[in-house]
Amino acid sequence: MKTTNNIHEKINSTLSVCDTIGDVKVSPFFKDKTMQRLFEEKEEETVYSSWFATKLQLATLLCFVVLNALALIRLNSTNKYDVNVNESTNLYGLFYDSETSILINLKDE
C-alpha cells in the first residue's frame, strides 16, 4: 500500500509541473526569420565547378572528337582486324556456313 501511495504522489507531482508551464514570449518576426533561413538559396561552389570550368570542358570535348576521328580513320584504313579474325577462325575450325545456320533458317521461314 505504501508503494501505491508513492506512485500516486509521483503522478501528482508530475502533473503539477504541467501547471507551472507558462506562455513563451516570441518575437513577432520569428517565423519570418526562420522561414528565410530555411529556404534561402545558398550558393555552394561544388568541387566540379572549380576544376571543370568551361575552357576545360571545351578542351576535353575537342580531345574526344580528335581521338574518335583518329580511331575511325585508323579502323577504316586497315583490314588487319578482318584478316586476323579470318585467320583465327580458320585456325580453330570455326567456319561460317550460311546453309547450316539456325538463325538464317528461322529468318527464311
C-alpha positions in Angstrom: 0.0 0.0 0.0 2.8 2.3 0.7 4.2 1.9 -2.8 0.8 2.8 -4.4 0.8 6.0 -2.3 4.3 6.8 -3.5 3.2 6.2 -7.1 0.2 8.5 -6.7 2.4 11.2 -5.2 4.8 10.9 -8.1 2.0 11.2 -10.6 0.5 14.2 -8.8 3.9 15.9 -8.6 4.4 15.3 -12.3 1.0 16.7 -13.2 1.6 19.7 -11.0 4.7 20.6 -13.1 2.4 21.0 -16.1 0.5 23.8 -14.3 3.7 25.8 -14.0 4.3 25.9 -17.7 3.6 29.5 -18.9 3.4 31.3 -22.2 6.5 31.8 -24.2 7.4 35.3 -25.4 8.3 35.1 -29.1 9.4 37.9 -31.4 6.7 38.7 -33.9 9.2 38.3 -36.7 10.5 34.9 -35.5 8.5 32.9 -38.1 9.7 35.2 -41.0 13.3 35.0 -39.9 13.1 31.2 -39.6 11.4 30.7 -43.0 14.1 32.9 -44.6 16.9 30.9 -43.1 15.3 27.6 -44.1 14.6 28.5 -47.7 17.3 30.9 -48.6 19.3 29.8 -51.6 22.8 29.1 -50.7 25.5 29.5 -53.3 27.6 26.5 -52.8 30.5 26.0 -55.1 30.8 22.4 -55.9 34.1 20.6 -56.4 33.4 20.1 -60.1 32.7 23.7 -60.9 36.1 24.8 -59.6 38.2 22.5 -61.7 35.9 21.6 -64.6 35.5 25.1 -66.0 34.2 25.9 -69.4 37.6 26.1 -71.0 38.5 22.7 -69.7 35.2 21.3 -70.9 35.8 22.6 -74.4 39.4 21.2 -74.4 38.1 17.8 -73.2 35.4 17.7 -75.9 38.0 18.6 -78.5 40.2 15.8 -77.3 37.4 13.3 -77.5 36.4 14.4 -81.0 40.0 14.2 -82.2 40.6 10.7 -80.6 37.3 9.4 -82.1 38.2 10.7 -85.6 41.6 9.1 -85.4 40.2 5.8 -84.3 37.6 5.9 -87.1 40.2 6.7 -89.7 42.5 4.0 -88.4 39.7 1.4 -88.3 38.7 2.2 -91.9 42.2 2.2 -93.3 43.4 -1.2 -92.1 41.9 -4.6 -92.7 44.2 -6.2 -90.1 41.2 -7.0 -87.9 39.3 -8.8 -90.6 42.5 -10.7 -91.6 43.2 -11.7 -88.0 39.6 -12.8 -87.4 39.6 -14.9 -90.6 43.0 -16.5 -89.7 41.8 -17.3 -86.2 38.6 -18.8 -87.4 40.5 -21.0 -89.9 43.0 -22.0 -87.3 40.3 -23.1 -84.8 38.0 -24.5 -87.4 35.2 -22.0 -86.9 33.7 -21.6 -90.3 30.6 -19.7 -91.0 28.3 -21.6 -93.2 25.0 -19.9 -94.1 23.3 -23.1 -95.0 23.7 -24.7 -91.6 23.0 -21.5 -89.6 19.9 -21.9 -87.4 19.3 -18.1 -87.3 19.2 -17.8 -91.1 17.0 -20.8 -91.5 14.5 -19.3 -89.0 14.6 -16.0 -90.8 13.7 -17.5 -94.1 10.6 -19.3 -92.8 
